[in-house]
Amino acid sequence: MTAEHAGPVRTVSRTVSRTERAVNGVLLPGFEGVLVPEWLADAARAGLAGVVYFARNTPDVATTATLSATLHSISSDLLITVDEEGGDVSRLEAASGSSLPGAAALGAYPGGGTVSLDAGRALGRLLAATGVDLLLGPVLDVVSEPDNPVIGVRAFGTTPDEVARHGIAFARGVRSAGVGVCGKHFPGHGATTVDSHVGLPVVDEPLDVVRARDLLPFARALRPEGRDAGQSALDAVMTAHVLFPALGPAPASIEPAATRLLRELGHTGPIITDALDMGALRRLTGSVGEAAVRAVEAGADLLCLGLDPALYAESSDALSRAVAAGRLTVERLEESGERTRELVAALRDRRAAAGAAAGIDAAQEALADLSALGAHIADAVVHVRGGRLVPLAPDAEPDVVDLRTRLDHAAGRTARHVQSAVAAAWPGARLSRCPSPGETAETPGEGVAGEGAAELLLDESGLAVLIARISRYGVSADLDRTGVKRGAEFPGGVPRGVPRSEPLVVITREPVLGSAERARLERLWAVRPDLVVVHTGLPGPVDDWFGTLSGGGPAVVVACGTGRANAAAAVERLRGPVDRWDSEEQRSSEQ
């Protein structure tokens, strides 16, 4: 059994070779659980650069703060990093959903980038309180492709200007709280139609197009103008597993030309790769170890690895063999290690200057403040577009159908916070969802979440049964689309034995024309023109996606993501005006 540590660890002396220390100095592994495994403690004592937190390490902020304190007691130079973007991608609040609505919501907030600065500062306080040194964010991708399977609402917007404005403001907010930031995914992941978690995306466009669209947010963040001139907003930059033929023949994370371009733009801090165990590189390089060597050859300083300790061992062995074979030099590895150590020292000074508090009490206080701000942002941003939304009655028992089928690999699962929020508001809700490709009721995929109310998995036959049931008695809302009270044909009240009909709530993310999600939406719309959509994807294409349905399309609650704050605000839109149902009940009782 692997030994693990729950508190400060006794230093164990052993001889560490120069090569081992240099190799450790470029590795950024993940690990399982909330205790420090012995292999990780040993690597930290032998010069490990840092760690990446995943959701399995951070079940709550108190546990995270304790874990960070333990890691820093083993090595004060250890760089603790985390993907905590807010919205759809959260590690510190993976179980409950993020308190912060996410980048798309910040970009849509009325009034400019001030809210992004405030959001960054509030998140930075939470990160500092839980002992995190470096945020693997903000996302500086310009989401120019609506069918992008991995960026979507993780981006601040669809134009370079809005992404740069909000991304820089967010980064400055995080830094003001004493935490570092890492802009990603250089040179840009927003124009892709392939998720680099599973395959290799290619952006085959001229370099001048890439510069004007994808590179602009990075360039502005690295070399800001005006009063911040000469003060980069980024401490590190993460490279993407995306192939840009205009730059070179390899994905940017292992392409020397991409690294040179990043340095030419003015970046002097560490260059961090996206996780080397992602599908885009595995298929190309054949192994994580070879990907690690090629990344360092290309100029990377820190190599992100996944949870499996075998990935650390494989990468360490491959880099050591590369040094022995002459492919890499110890000096080259030490150069990267020194760049990371300089960053850690700068972050320690920044944290002290900011007076950042750490520990369980500070983390819980920061989380409460972040939740309050996030609720305010979500309430201002989540809105209704399209057809007239008929509020759900307090005692409704809605059918809730999740049409999303594409797994959200960045978030770690298909987020179901909207379903959970609806089920909490209307306990009689019936939840169902469409399966991901290759998934069946007998072999559920990772999209099945165990928490909250149970969901029925709808294959094609199940969808047909659902459609037959919900269309049998016609319109199911208490009010129809024109606002006329249902049951008006029964002046004395609905006769006993006539089944009560219920609302239909449909959850979407990418109802692109020709997609399976769109086809299922059209089938439901054809039989239930009173349905209401909660759209968790990009807000920009809403009119194109839903307005093209027959009759002008349904009412759409534009949630700008699937975080907990987004879901709570979406439920409030479904409720409608607070006094509407009170007056309806009063009129009903007076009849």
C-alpha positions in Angstrom: 0.0 0.0 0.0 1.3 3.5 -0.8 2.0 5.6 2.2 0.2 8.9 2.5 0.6 12.0 4.6 -2.2 14.0 6.3 0.1 16.6 8.0 3.6 17.9 8.0 6.0 15.3 6.7 9.4 14.4 8.2 12.3 15.1 5.9 14.0 11.9 4.7 17.5 12.4 3.5 18.7 10.6 0.4 21.1 11.4 -2.4 19.4 13.1 -5.3 21.4 13.3 -8.5 21.7 16.5 -10.5 19.8 14.9 -13.4 16.9 13.7 -11.2 16.6 17.2 -9.7 16.7 18.8 -13.1 14.1 16.4 -14.5 11.8 16.9 -11.5 12.1 20.7 -12.0 10.0 20.6 -15.2 7.2 18.2 -14.1 3.8 19.2 -12.9 1.9 16.0 -12.1 -1.5 15.4 -10.6 -2.3 12.8 -8.0 -5.3 10.9 -6.5 -7.0 11.8 -3.2 -6.7 14.4 -0.5 -3.6 12.9 1.2 -0.1 13.3 -0.1 1.2 9.9 -1.5 4.7 8.9 -0.6 5.9 9.0 -4.3 4.8 12.7 -4.5 6.4 13.6 -1.2 9.6 12.0 -2.3 9.5 13.8 -5.6 8.8 17.2 -3.9 11.9 16.7 -1.7 13.8 15.9 -4.8 13.0 19.2 -6.6 9.6 18.6 -8.1 8.4 21.8 -9.7 4.8 21.6 -8.6 1.4 19.8 -8.7 -1.9 20.2 -10.5 -5.1 19.9 -8.4 -8.0 17.9 -9.8 -11.5 17.6 -8.4 -10.5 14.4 -6.6 -8.1 16.5 -4.5 -10.5 19.3 -3.6 -13.9 18.0 -2.3 -14.3 21.2 -0.2 -12.3 24.3 0.5 -11.3 23.3 4.0 -9.8 20.0 2.8 -8.0 21.9 0.0 -6.5 24.4 2.4 -5.2 21.6 4.6 -3.8 19.7 1.7 -2.0 22.8 0.4 -0.4 23.5 3.8 0.8 19.9 3.9 2.4 20.1 0.4 4.1 23.4 1.2 5.4 22.0 4.4 7.2 19.3 2.4 8.6 21.8 -0.1 8.1 25.6 0.2 9.2 25.9 -3.4 6.4 23.7 -4.7 4.1 25.4 -7.1 0.4 24.5 -6.5 -1.7 25.0 -9.6 -5.4 24.4 -10.4 -7.9 24.8 -13.3 -10.5 27.0 -11.6 -12.1 29.0 -14.4 -15.5 29.3 -12.8 -18.7 28.3 -14.6 -18.4 25.0 -16.4 -14.8 24.3 -15.3 -14.3 24.1 -11.5 -12.1 22.0 -9.3 -12.5 23.7 -5.9 -16.3 23.5 -6.3 -16.6 20.5 -8.5 -19.1 18.7 -6.3 -21.6 21.6 -5.9 -20.9 23.6 -9.1 -19.0 26.9 -9.3 -20.2 30.0 -7.4 -18.7 32.1 -10.3 -20.8 32.1 -13.5 -17.8 31.8 -15.8 -16.1 33.7 -18.6 -19.0 33.9 -21.1 -21.2 35.4 -18.3 -18.5 37.9 -17.4 -18.2 38.9 -21.1 -21.9 39.4 -21.3 -22.2 41.4 -18.2 -23.5 45.0 -18.9 -21.0 47.7 -18.1 -17.7 46.4 -19.4 -14.7 44.7 -17.8 -15.0 46.1 -14.2 -17.0 43.0 -13.2 -14.2 40.8 -14.6 -11.7 42.6 -12.4 -14.0 42.1 -9.3 -14.6 38.5 -10.2 -10.9 37.8 -10.6 -10.1 39.4 -7.3 -12.8 37.4 -5.5 -11.6 34.2 -7.0 -8.0 35.1 -6.3 -8.9 35.5 -2.6 -10.3 32.0 -2.5 -7.3 30.5 -4.3 -4.9 32.3 -1.9 -6.9 31.1 1.1 -6.8 27.5 -0.1 -3.0 27.7 -0.7 -3.1 27.7 -4.5 -0.2 29.6 -6.1 -1.0 29.7 -9.8 -4.4 29.7 -11.5 -4.3 27.9 -14.9 -6.4 30.7 -16.4 -7.7 32.9 -17.7 -8.9 31.4 -21.0 -7.7 33.9 -23.7 -9.2 31.9 -26.6 -11.5 33.8 -29.0 -14.4 31.4 -29.7 -14.8 32.1 -33.4 -16.3 28.6 -34.1 -19.8 28.1 -32.6 -19.5 24.3 -32.9 -16.3 24.4 -30.8 -16.5 21.2 -28.6 -14.2 22.3 -25.8 -14.0 26.1 -25.4 -17.6 27.5 -25.8 -18.7 29.4 -22.7 -15.2 29.1 -21.2 -14.3 32.1 -23.5 -15.0 35.7 -22.6 -16.4 36.3 -26.1 -16.3 35.9 -29.8 -14.1 38.9 -30.7 -10.4 39.5 -29.9 -11.2 42.9 -28.3 -13.7 41.6 -25.8 -11.6 38.6 -24.9 -8.5 40.8 -24.3 -10.5 43.4 -22.3 -12.1 40.9 -20.0 -9.3 38.5 -19.8 -6.7 41.1 -18.8 -9.1 42.6 -16.2 -9.8 39.1 -14.8 -6.0 38.3 -14.6 -5.3 41.6 -12.9 -8.0 40.8 -10.3 -6.5 37.4 -9.5 -3.0 38.9 -9.2 -4.2 41.6 -6.9 -5.2 38.9 -4.4 -1.6 37.5 -4.4 -2.0 34.6 -6.9 -0.4 34.0 -10.2 -2.2 33.5 -13.6 -1.4 31.4 -16.6 -3.1 32.5 -19.9 -4.3 29.7 -22.2 -4.4 28.1 -24.7 -1.7 29.6 -26.9 -1.8 30.3 -29.9 -5.6 29.8 -29.6 -8.1 27.0 -29.3 -11.3 29.0 -30.2 -11.4 28.2 -33.9 -11.3 24.4 -33.6 -13.9 21.8 -34.2 -12.0 18.9 -32.5 -11.5 18.6 -28.7 -7.8 18.1 -28.0 -8.7 15.8 -25.2 -9.6 13.2 -27.7 -8.1 14.2 -31.1 -5.7 16.6 -32.8 -7.4 19.9 -33.8 -6.0 21.7 -36.9 -6.4 25.5 -37.6 -5.3 25.7 -41.2 -5.4 29.4 -41.7 -2.8 32.0 -42.7 -0.6 33.4 -40.0 -1.9 36.9 -40.5 -5.5 35.7 -39.7 -4.2 33.9 -36.6 -2.3 37.0 -35.5 -5.3 39.3 -35.9 -7.8 36.9 -34.3 -6.2 34.4 -31.9 -3.0 36.0 -30.9 -4.3 39.5 -30.1 -5.5 38.8 -26.6 -2.2 37.1 -25.7 -0.2 40.0 -27.3 -2.2 42.6 -25.4 -1.9 40.8 -22.1 1.9 40.4 -22.4 2.5 43.9 -23.6 -0.3 46.1 -22.3 -0.6 49.7 -23.3 -1.4 52.9 -21.3 -0.7 53.1 -17.6 0.1 49.3 -17.4 2.7 49.5 -20.2 5.6 47.2 -19.6 3.8 45.2 -16.9 2.6 41.9 -18.3 -0.7 40.7 -17.0 0.4 37.1 -17.2 2.9 35.1 -15.1 2.8 32.0 -17.3 1.3 30.9 -20.6 -0.1 27.4 -21.5 0.4 26.1 -25.0 -2.3 24.2 -26.8 -2.3 20.8 -28.5 -3.5 22.4 -31.7 -1.7 22.2 -35.0 -1.2 25.5 -36.9 0.4 24.5 -40.2 1.3 28.2 -40.7 3.6 27.9 -37.7 5.0 24.5 -38.2 4.4 20.7 -38.6 3.7 19.9 -35.0 1.0 20.9 -32.4 1.9 24.2 -30.7 2.8 22.4 -27.4 5.7 20.5 -29.1 6.4 23.0 -31.9 9.6 25.2 -31.5 8.1 27.9 -33.8 5.2 28.4 -31.4 7.5 28.8 -28.5 9.7 31.3 -30.4 6.5 33.3 -31.3 5.5 33.4 -27.7 8.9 34.7 -26.6 8.8 37.3 -29.5 5.5 38.6 -28.1 7.3 39.4 -24.9 6.7 36.4 -22.6 9.6 35.8 -20.2 7.9 33.6 -17.6 7.4 29.8 -17.7 5.7 28.1 -20.7 3.4 25.4 -19.5 2.0 22.6 -21.7 -1.6 21.5 -21.6 -1.8 18.0 -20.1 0.5 15.6 -22.0 -1.8 12.6 -21.6 -4.5 14.2 -23.7 -5.5 12.3 -26.9 -4.1 14.9 -29.3 -0.5 14.1 -28.3 -0.9 10.4 -27.3 -1.8 9.4 -30.9 0.9 11.6 -32.4 3.9 10.9 -30.2 3.0 7.3 -29.1 3.6 7.9 -25.4 3.5 10.6 -22.7 7.2 10.1 -22.2 8.1 11.0 -25.8 5.6 13.9 -25.7 7.5 15.2 -22.6 10.8 15.1 -24.3 9.5 16.8 -27.4 7.8 19.5 -25.4 11.1 20.4 -23.6 12.9 20.3 -27.0 10.4 22.8 -28.2 11.0 25.1 -25.3 8.4 24.3 -22.7 9.3 24.8 -19.0 6.6 22.9 -17.2 4.8 19.7 -18.3 1.3 19.1 -17.1 0.5 15.5 -16.3 -2.7 13.7 -15.3 -3.7 11.9 -12.1 -2.0 8.5 -12.7 1.4 8.3 -10.9 2.6 6.1 -13.8 2.5 9.3 -16.0 5.0 10.9 -13.7 7.2 7.9 -13.7 7.1 7.5 -17.5 7.9 11.2 -18.1 10.7 11.2 -15.6 12.3 8.1 -17.1 11.9 9.4 -20.6 13.5 12.8 -19.8 16.4 11.0 -17.9 17.0 8.8 -20.9 16.9 11.8 -23.2 19.7 13.4 -21.2 21.7 10.2 -21.2 21.3 9.9 -25.0 22.2 13.6 -25.6 18.8 14.7 -26.9 18.5 17.0 -23.9 21.1 18.6 -21.5 20.9 19.0 -17.8 21.6 22.7 -18.3 18.5 23.0 -20.6 16.3 21.4 -17.9 17.9 23.6 -15.2 17.2 26.7 -17.2 13.5 25.9 -17.1 13.7 25.0 -13.4 15.2 28.3 -12.6 12.5 30.2 -14.5 9.9 28.4 -12.4 11.8 29.1 -9.1 11.9 32.8 -10.0 8.1 32.7 -10.5 7.5 31.0 -7.1 9.7 33.6 -5.4 7.8 36.4 -7.1 4.4 34.8 -6.1 5.6 34.5 -2.4 6.4 38.2 -2.4 3.1 39.1 -4.1 1.1 37.1 -1.6 2.9 38.8 1.3 2.3 42.3 -0.3 -1.4 41.5 -0.7 -1.7 40.4 2.9 -3.4 37.2 1.6 -4.8 35.1 4.4 -4.7 31.3 4.1 -6.4 28.5 6.0 -9.8 27.0 6.6 -11.5 30.1 8.1 -10.2 32.4 5.3 -11.2 29.9 2.6 -14.8 29.7 3.9 -15.1 33.5 4.2 -13.7 33.9 0.7 -16.1 31.3 -0.7 -19.0 33.1 0.8 -17.9 36.4 -0.7 -17.4 34.7 -4.1 -20.9 33.2 -3.9 -22.5 36.5 -3.3 -20.7 38.2 -6.2 -21.4 35.2 -8.5 -25.1 35.3 -7.7 -25.3 39.0 -8.5 -23.5 38.5 -11.8 -25.6 35.5 -12.8 -28.8 37.4 -12.0 -27.8 40.3 -14.2 -26.7 38.1 -17.1 -29.1 35.1 -17.3 -32.0 36.2 -19.4 -34.9 35.1 -21.6 -35.0 35.4 -25.3 -37.3 34.3 -28.1 -40.9 33.3 -27.4 -43.0 34.2 -24.4 -41.9 32.3 -21.3 -44.8 30.9 -19.2 -43.6 30.7 -15.6 -43.7 27.2 -14.0 -46.2 26.9 -11.1 -44.8 26.3 -7.7 -46.4 22.9 -7.6 -45.5 21.9 -11.2 -43.9 18.5 -11.9 -42.0 19.4 -15.1 -40.4 17.0 -17.5 -36.7 18.0 -17.8 -35.0 16.6 -20.9 -31.2 17.1 -21.3 -30.5 17.0 -25.1 -26.7 17.5 -24.6 -24.7 14.4 -25.8 -21.2 15.6 -26.2 -19.1 15.0 -23.0 -17.5 18.0 -21.5 -14.0 16.7 -21.0 -12.6 20.0 -19.7 -15.2 20.0 -16.9 -14.6 16.3 -16.2 -18.2 15.2 -16.8 -21.4 16.4 -18.3 -22.5 19.0 -15.8 -26.0 18.5 -14.4 -26.3 21.5 -12.1 -29.3 22.8 -14.1 -31.2 19.5 -13.5 -30.3 19.5 -9.9 -31.5 23.1 -9.4 -34.8 22.4 -11.2 -35.3 19.2 -9.2 -34.7 21.2 -6.0 -37.2 23.9 -7.0 -39.8 21.4 -8.2 -39.3 18.1 -6.4 -41.7 16.3 -8.6 -39.6 16.9 -11.7 -38.9 13.9 -14.0 -35.4 14.0 -15.3 -34.1 12.3 -18.5 -31.2 12.8 -20.8 -30.0 11.6 -24.2 -27.0 9.2 -24.2 -23.6 10.1 -25.4 -22.3 8.2 -28.5 -21.8 4.6 -27.6 -23.6 4.9 -24.3 -26.5 2.7 -23.4 -28.7 2.2 -20.4 -26.8 -1.1 -19.7 -23.4 0.6 -20.1 -23.7 4.2 -18.9 -20.8 6.4 -19.7 -19.0 9.1 -17.6 -21.9 11.5 -18.4 -23.9 9.7 -15.7 -23.6 11.6 -12.4 -24.5 9.9 -9.2 -25.6 12.9 -7.2 -29.0 14.4 -6.9 -32.2 13.1 -8.5 -32.0 10.0 -10.7 -32.1 10.5 -14.5 -33.7 8.3 -17.1 -31.4 7.6 -20.1 -33.3 8.1 -23.3 -32.2 6.1 -26.3 -34.2 6.5 -29.5 -37.0 4.2 -28.4 -37.1 5.9 -25.0 -37.3 9.3 -26.7 -40.3 8.1 -28.7 -42.1 6.9 -25.6 -41.4 10.2 -23.9 -42.8 12.1 -26.9 -45.9 10.0 -27.0 -46.5 10.6 -23.3 -45.9 14.4 -23.2 -47.9 15.0 -26.4 -50.9 12.8 -25.6 -52.9 15.5 -23.8 -51.7 18.5 -25.9 -50.2 21.6 -24.3 -49.0 20.8 -20.8 -48.2 24.1 -19.1 -50.7 25.6 -16.7 -50.8 28.6 -19.1 -50.5 28.2 -22.9 -48.2 30.2 -25.1 -50.6 33.2 -25.3 -51.1 33.3 -21.5 -54.6 31.8 -21.5 -55.3 29.7 -18.4 -55.4 26.0 -19.2 -58.6 24.2 -18.4 -60.8 27.2 -19.4 -63.0 24.7 -21.3 -64.0 23.4 -17.9 -65.7 26.5 -16.2 -66.4 24.5 -13.1 -62.8 23.3 -12.8 -61.0 20.4 -14.4 -63.1 17.3 -14.0 -61.8 14.5 -11.8 -60.0 11.9 -13.9 -58.6 14.4 -16.4 -54.8 14.1 -16.1 -53.0 17.2 -15.1 -50.4 18.2 -17.7 -47.0 19.5 -16.9 -44.3 21.8 -18.3 -41.5 20.6 -20.5 -38.0 22.0 -19.9 -35.3 21.2 -22.4 -31.6 21.7 -21.8 -29.3 22.4 -24.8 -25.7 23.4 -25.5 -25.0 23.1 -29.2 -28.2 22.7 -31.3 -26.3 23.2 -34.5 -28.2 22.6 -37.7 -27.7 19.0 -38.7 -26.6 17.8 -35.3 -28.3 15.1 -33.2 -29.1 17.6 -30.5 -30.9 19.8 -33.1 -32.9 16.9 -34.5 -34.2 15.9 -31.1 -35.0 19.5 -30.3 -37.1 19.7 -33.5 -38.9 16.5 -32.6 -39.9 17.8 -29.2 -40.8 21.3 -30.5 -43.1 19.7 -33.1 -45.3 18.1 -30.5 -44.8 20.6 -27.6 -44.8 24.3 -28.8 -45.1 25.4 -25.2 -41.7 23.9 -24.2 -39.1 26.2 -22.7 -35.3 25.8 -23.3 -32.5 26.3 -20.8 -29.6 26.9 -23.1 -26.2 26.3 -21.4 -24.0 27.0 -24.5 -22.8 30.1 -26.3 -25.3 33.0 -26.0 -24.4 34.6 -29.3 -25.9 32.0 -31.7 -29.2 31.7 -29.8 -31.3 33.6 -32.4 -29.8 31.5 -35.2 -30.2 28.2 -33.4 -33.7 28.7 -32.0 -35.3 31.4 -34.1 -35.0 29.2 -37.2 -37.5 26.7 -35.6 -41.0 26.8 -37.0 -43.2 29.5 -35.6 -40.2 31.5 -34.4 -39.0 29.1 -31.8 -39.5 28.7 -28.0 -38.7 30.9 -25.1 -35.0 30.4 -24.2 -33.4 30.9 -20.9 -29.9 31.9 -21.8 -27.8 30.6 -18.9 -24.3 31.3 -20.3 -23.0 28.1 -18.8 -23.8 25.3 -16.4 -22.2 26.5 -13.1 -24.2 26.5 -9.9 -24.7 30.2 -10.1 -25.9 30.0 -13.7 -28.3 27.2 -12.8 -29.8 29.1 -9.8 -30.4 32.1 -11.9 -32.0 30.0 -14.7 -34.4 28.6 -12.1 -35.4 32.1 -11.1 -36.2 32.9 -14.8 -38.3 29.7 -14.9 -40.2 30.9 -11.8 -41.1 34.2 -13.5 -42.2 37.2 -11.4 -42.5 36.5 -7.8 -46.1 37.8 -7.4 -47.5 36.2 -10.6 -48.5 32.9 -9.1 -49.7 34.5 -5.9 -52.2 36.5 -7.9 -53.2 33.5 -10.0 -53.9 31.5 -6.8 -55.8 34.4 -5.3 -58.1 34.7 -8.4 -58.5 30.9 -8.4 -59.6 30.9 -4.8 -62.1 33.8 -5.4 -63.8 31.9 -8.2 
